[in-house]
């Protein structure tokens, strides 16, 4: 085989933020938005990458180079490659566009080399992707994003347990919002963040946790309790309870972990005022997206309420996506 195409999804973390690198719990879903990598074998050792979303030579290329380097570290005979990347994910929007890129490339290369995407290999590729982002890009991610992208399942969230970071626990949890008459609405604030920023952001919070900061750890410990409760409520179809826990999570992220921002708070407040059952920032914070859960009959009202709040604040209108749990990385 000389050309292989693979698609990997982004993710929405329903609850459990900044817990993966602290040995805790989180509850993400893979989503229909994703990244596709078309990989063609070259006759030399060069790796040439093009993208429909970023200019040649921009920093995102480090993610691709990191994946190739880590696959070669495994002992894989990765040849020179032409890689064409396309994506429907907002870049830097808190939906794991970087993990989707890494996992799409890793999956495509695996297919090119004839490897079957069995469960064990999916975990290996998730770790390859995490190492690419941590070691080659400089973003000290905990692994949730890559696992969600590689292992996502339709109609399920993934309860991830990082008590053993070398082999995180993965438990599928039924997640069928449509069957309960509710919708998961993702709102992209348009505020961008970079997890690789070494100061004032994600990396700083990680250092604070490692230093035992009580407020940061109060968030982590309470968030783990909320994840357990949310997983049980979701499995029971109790989306009102899930919504309550999402709101409590956002408050904790805003007050104890201090990773929210004006636009994230405005979105959560507007969604709740318009009748959403719950809403919270999702992703590393300092910008990105909010996920709201709302009754099907209130979706338009919630979307319009958020848009009106942005207009009143003099902010550009945000972009909304309705999402459902989707399949993980796959050859296409």
HELIX and SHEET records of a PDB file:
HELIX    1   1 UNK A   20  UNK A   22  5                                   3    
HELIX    2   2 UNK A   61  UNK A   73  1                                  13    
HELIX    3   3 UNK A   97  UNK A  112  1                                  16    
HELIX    4   4 UNK A  119  UNK A  131  1                                  13    
HELIX    5   5 UNK A  132  UNK A  137  3                                   6    
HELIX    6   6 UNK A  144  UNK A  151  1                                   8    
HELIX    7   7 UNK A  177  UNK A  180  5                                   4    
HELIX    8   8 UNK A  202  UNK A  210  1                                   9    
HELIX    9   9 UNK A  214  UNK A  235  1                                  22    
HELIX   10  10 UNK A  239  UNK A  255  1                                  17    
HELIX   11  11 UNK A  262  UNK A  273  1                                  12    
HELIX   12  12 UNK A  296  UNK A  298  5                                   3    
HELIX   13  13 UNK A  299  UNK A  312  1                                  14    
SHEET    1   A 5 UNK A  47  UNK A  51  0                                        
SHEET    2   A 5 UNK A  81  UNK A  87  1                                        
SHEET    3   A 5 UNK A  25  UNK A  41 -1                                        
SHEET    4   A 5 UNK A   3  UNK A  13 -1                                        
SHEET    5   A 5 UNK A 330  UNK A 331 -1                                        
SHEET    1   B 5 UNK A  47  UNK A  51  0                                        
SHEET    2   B 5 UNK A  81  UNK A  87  1                                        
SHEET    3   B 5 UNK A  25  UNK A  41 -1                                        
SHEET    4   B 5 UNK A 156  UNK A 161 -1                                        
SHEET    5   B 5 UNK A 169  UNK A 174 -1                                        
SHEET    1   C 4 UNK A 278  UNK A 282  0                                        
SHEET    2   C 4 UNK A 289  UNK A 295 -1                                        
SHEET    3   C 4 UNK A 182  UNK A 188 -1                                        
SHEET    4   C 4 UNK A 319  UNK A 323 -1                                        
END                                                                             
